[in-house]
Amino acid sequence: MCTHTPKCPTADSPDREAAKVVAAYPEQGWSLLCNAVLMFEDTGELLPDGRVIAPHRPVAVTA
């Protein structure tokens, strides 16, 4: 349960990545957010209910 003010977005919210980091393991490439989402350095996510969000890095555009 989030105790931050304002409350962090839930794991089902489109802005779930805006939740505060509660544990970071950059050497392993992941962080645990306040809403129980595991966010990986490649921008993939594992939601608390087991759903997987594929990496969604922006694609570089060349001129």
MONOR-V689892 format. One record per pair of residues at least 12 apart in sequence whose ideal C-beta (glycine too) atoms are under 6 Angstrom apart, sorted by the first residue. I is the first residue (numbers start at 0). J is the second residue. D is the distance in whole Angstrom. If there is no record, write none. Layout:
i = <I | I>
j = <J | J>
d = <D | D>
This chain:
i = <1 | 3 | 7 | 7 | 7 | 9 | 10 | 10 | 10 | 10 | 10 | 15 | 15 | 18 | 18 | 18 | 19 | 21 | 28 | 35 | 41 | 42 | 42 | 42>
j = <33 | 19 | 19 | 33 | 34 | 34 | 34 | 35 | 36 | 46 | 47 | 34 | 36 | 32 | 33 | 34 | 33 | 33 | 40 | 47 | 54 | 54 | 55 | 56>
d = <5 | 6 | 6 | 4 | 5 | 6 | 5 | 6 | 5 | 5 | 5 | 6 | 5 | 4 | 4 | 4 | 5 | 5 | 4 | 4 | 4 | 5 | 5 | 5>
